[in-house]
Amino acid sequence: MRNWLRRTILIAFAALGLLALATALSPSRQVTLTAAETTPTKEPVHLDPAAWGADHVGQELPEFVDSGECLFCHRNDIGPTWEKNPHSQSIKDARPEMPAMRALADDPVTRAVAAEAQMTLGGRHATSFLRRGAEFGAFDLLAAHATPAGGSRWRLHAASAEWDTTRFAQGCVGCHCTAVEPDTHAFLVASIDCYACHGAAPLEHSTDTKLMPLSHARHDAPRVVTSICAQCHIRFGKSKSSGLPYPNNFVADDNLFKDFQFDWSLADDPRVNPGDRHVLDNIRQVALLGNEQFTCLSCHDVHRGTSIKHRDLPDVAYCAHCHEPGKSKKEHIKYEVRSSLCGY
């Protein structure tokens, strides 16, 4: 009887030991399940994008140096490429040989007014047509635009042959011209000038380049860089003070989000084209989520008009907006560029 009891006790202890050993050797599933059931999902911490810096809302335009003066000193490093830079060419003289101008002259709706077009607005995805307005610093916008149709041909999309005298000032001028008067919406420089990104250059910057926003010596914080780029590359927001879809008297080194606001969730909206979602996602990462690993300038060399630098950067989530995972960064997803603000 004693031997039977002793064997029973030994068997029971052996079973408990095996159970403990099995638990010790494979605890991950049990721990994982317990953690998933008991630990709530943490929401990302959102910063207040407007919590730092200042702006120039309600102030006069500062005196600034234009590109003609800038290029006197920067004629060797910036001068050779600036004339063809997309920023410099945002608005340019209309020439009859331009494919978009040929489309304008050939279309029966706009043929009669084609000679009135003095400037073109836009670039390789779409081109609109401008003539100088009655007031200084104003353009009239034609109710038509052209888009590439293959090869050297462009297709015209004409609602009418009417010139709109207010639409450019109410929707386009803030991102296609430089130094826009806050009250009259008149511009001082057609197209994007040095002041738009580098601000008002003090004379002392020639001996102390740290005085210039975006200079190599200055090392601006990512939130400063992002504000400068976002002033034109967000096409979905508006100024709280003016109600217009572009910033009110933004000056480089300002905090854009003191006055400019937009829906951050648009970065995830599939109705927004991938290029704009990529822009919005990067801005959100820096300004709202505090992720300062990358800014627009991590990939884009603005003066040289190239983004080739991004091929050397590590893959991150928002690369997938434009590139398929696992494929070369030389290839990008094809998508249609469209904008309700710009009308194409």
N, C-alpha and C positions, 0 to 999 in steps of 0.2 A: 504493500500500500504506500509506504513511504517512497519507494523507488518510482512508483507511478506519479505521485504528486511532484517529486523532484523533476521528472522528465517533463511534466506539463508546464511547470514554472519556467524551465529552461527554454522550452519551445516558445512560450509567450514572450520572454525577453528577446529571444532571437528574432521573432517577428517584428517587435517594436524597433529593434536595431536596424533591420532591413528597411523598414518604413522611413526611419530617420535618415538613413544613408541615401535612399532614393530621393527624398526631399532635398537633401543637401546637394546632390548631383544635378538636379533639374529644377531649380527654384524659379527660373526666369518667367515661365508662363504664368505661374501663380502670382508672382510679384507684379508682372505687367498688367494682368487683369485687375488686380487690386488697385494699382495706381490709376488705371483708366477709370475705374469706378469711383474712386474717392477724391482724385485731384481735378478740380475744375480747369477748363481750358483758359489760358491767360490771353486776354485781348492785348493787342499791341498798344504800347503807350504812345499817345498822340501828343505832340508838342503843340504849343500855340505859335503858329507861323508868324504872328504879328508881335511877338513879345520882345523883339530886339530892334535896335536901330530907330531911324526916323524916316520922314519923307519930305517932299517939297510941295505937298498939296497946299494951295492957298498962297504960295509964294511966287515971286516973279522968276522968269527964266534967268538962270545965271549967265554971265558973260562966258563965252567959250571960244576955243580955237577951232577953226574949221579944217577940213582935210587938206585944203590947199597949203595952209601953213604947216600942218603936221608933216606932210610929205616933203617939205623942204629939207627937213632933217632926216626923215625916214625914207628918202627916195631910193636908197639902195636895198634896204631890207623889206619894206612893205610896197614901195612904189611899183616894182616890176609886175606884181600880181594883182594889185588893188583894182586896177581898171576893169578887170574881168571878174572880180569877186562878186558872188551872188548878192551880198549886202550892198555893195556899191552899185550893182545893176538892178536893184529892186524896181527903180523907175529909171527909164532911159529914153533917149530921143527916138521917136518913131521914124523908121527909114523904110522907103517903099519896097526894098528888097527883102524885108523880114517876112518869113512865111505867114505870120499872123496878120501882117499888114496886107499881104496879097489876098488872104482870105477875106479881109474886110472890104477890099476894093472890088472883089469878084462877086460878093453876095448881093443879090438884087435889093435886099432890104436896106443895106448900109452903104451901097455904092455911092450914093449922092453925098454922104457925110464923111467918107473915108479921108478926104483931103483935110478935114478939120482936126483929125487926130494928130496931136503934136508930141505926145509921150505914150509909152506903153508901161503897163503895170503888171508885174508878175514875172514868170520865168518859164522853165521847160515844161511845167505841167499845165499851165493856163496863162493866158495873156489877156488883159483888159486894155481899154483905150481911154486916154485922157486928153483934154484940152485945157489950156489955162483959163481960169475963171475970171470974172469981172473984178474981183478983189485981189489984192496982193496975197500970196501964200495960199491960193485956192486952186483946185482942179475941178472941172466938171467930168463926170464919169459916164461913158456911153453904156446904154442898156444892151450890151453885147460883149461876148468874150470868145476867144478861140482856143482850141485844144489840139494837140498833135493827132494826126490821122494816119500816120505811117509814112516813112521816108521823110521827104521834105514838105509834105503836104500838111496843112492845118485845116481844121473844120471850124466854121463860124457858128456860134449859137446866138442868135439875135432875137431878143424879145421885141425890140423896136429900134428905130433910128433916133431915139430921143436922148438928149444929154441931161443927166441928173445933176443939179447944182448943189445938192446937199449930201448926197450919199457918201462921197469920198471923205468929207470932213467928219461925218457922223460915224463912219465905220472903218475907214482904211488908213487915214492919215497918221494915226498914232504908231503904226508898225511899219509903214512904208516911207515915212519922212522923218526928219530930225528936227528937234527943238520946236515942238508944237505949243503954241500959245494956249494956256489953260482956258482962257475966256472966249477967244474968237475961233480957236481950232485952226488958226493959220499956221503954216509951217515956215521955217526959215531956210531949210535946206531940203531939196527934193532927194529922195533916196536915203539910205542909211549912212550916216557920216560917223567919223571917229568919236564924236561927243556921245553918241547913243550908247556906246559900250564903255568908254573911258572917262566920261564926264568932263567937267570943265577943267582944263589943264592949267594949273598955275605955272607961271614963268619959271619958278624954281625947280620944276620937274626935270629940267635939262641937266641939273647937277645932282638931283636926288630923285631917282625914278620911283622910289617908294611912295611918292605923292600921287602916283597915277594908278587908279583902279585897274586891275588885271595885268599890271607890270610883273615881270618875272621876279623882281626883287621884293615885291610887296607880299606875296603869299596870302592872297585874300582867302577868307574862310569860305568853305563850300556854300554856305547859305547866301553869301554875298554874290558869288559867281552865279548861283542859280537864279537869284533875283534879276540879275542883269540879262541873262539869256531868256528867262521866262517872260520878261516884259513884252516880248513880241511873239514868242513861240507858244503861248497859250491862246487858243482861238475860241475859248468857251467861257470867258469870264467877263467881268465888267468892273468899272471903278465905282466904289461906294459913293464918292463925292460928286461925280459927274453923271453917272448912269451910262456912260459910253463904254463900248467894248474894247477899250484900250486904256492903259494907265494914265493917270492925271499928273503930268509934270514929273515923271520919274527921272531921277538923276542917278547915274552909276554910284554905288555905295549906299543907296537907299535900301530900305526893306520894302520890297514890292507889295508884300501882303498886309502892310498897314492900311492900304486903301483898295487894293485889287483883290477880288474874291472870285472863286469858281467852285464847282462841285468836284471834290477830290475823287469821288467814286467813278467819274468818267474814265479814269485810267483803267478800269475793269469792264467798261461797257463795250460789248462786241459791235455795237453800231458805229463806234468811233474807229476810223481806219487805223491800222497798226502803227503807222508812223507817228500819229498824234498820241496814241496810247503810250507809246514808248517815251515820248517827251513828258507826258503827264506823270507817268510812273516814276521817272527819274526825279522830277520836281517833287513829287510826293515823298519819295525816299529821303530826300535831303531836308525839305522844309517841314514836313509833318511827322516823319518817323525818326528823324535824327540820324539816318544812315549816311555818313559823309564819305563813303568809300570812293564814289564816283560822282563827277559832275559832267556837264556837257563837254567841258574842255578836256576831260580825260580821253575822249574819243575824237573830238572835232578840232582841227587846226583852222581857225576862222580866217586868218590872214591868207593862208595858202589854199583855202577852199577845199580841204580834203578831210576825210574821216579815217584815213588809213591806220591811224594810231590804234584804233579799237581792235585790230586784228591781233595785237600783242597782249591784250588784256585777258584776264581769266573770265570764263563763262559765268554769268550770273543770271538770275531768273528773267530779268527784262530783256536779255539778249533774244529770247524766244519771240518777242514781238516782231522781229525782222529776220531772224535766222532760225532754220530748223535745227533742233538739237542733233549733234553728231556730225553735221555737215560743215564744210569749209565756210569761214566767215567771208570769203570772196563771193559766196552766193547769198542772196537774200530773197525773202518771200515776196512774190509779186502781189501788189495790191493797188486798188484805185485810190488816188488822192482826191479828197473832196472836202468842201468846207461850206457850210451854210452861211458863215460870216462873209467869206470872200465871194460867194455866189457861183461856185463851180463844183 
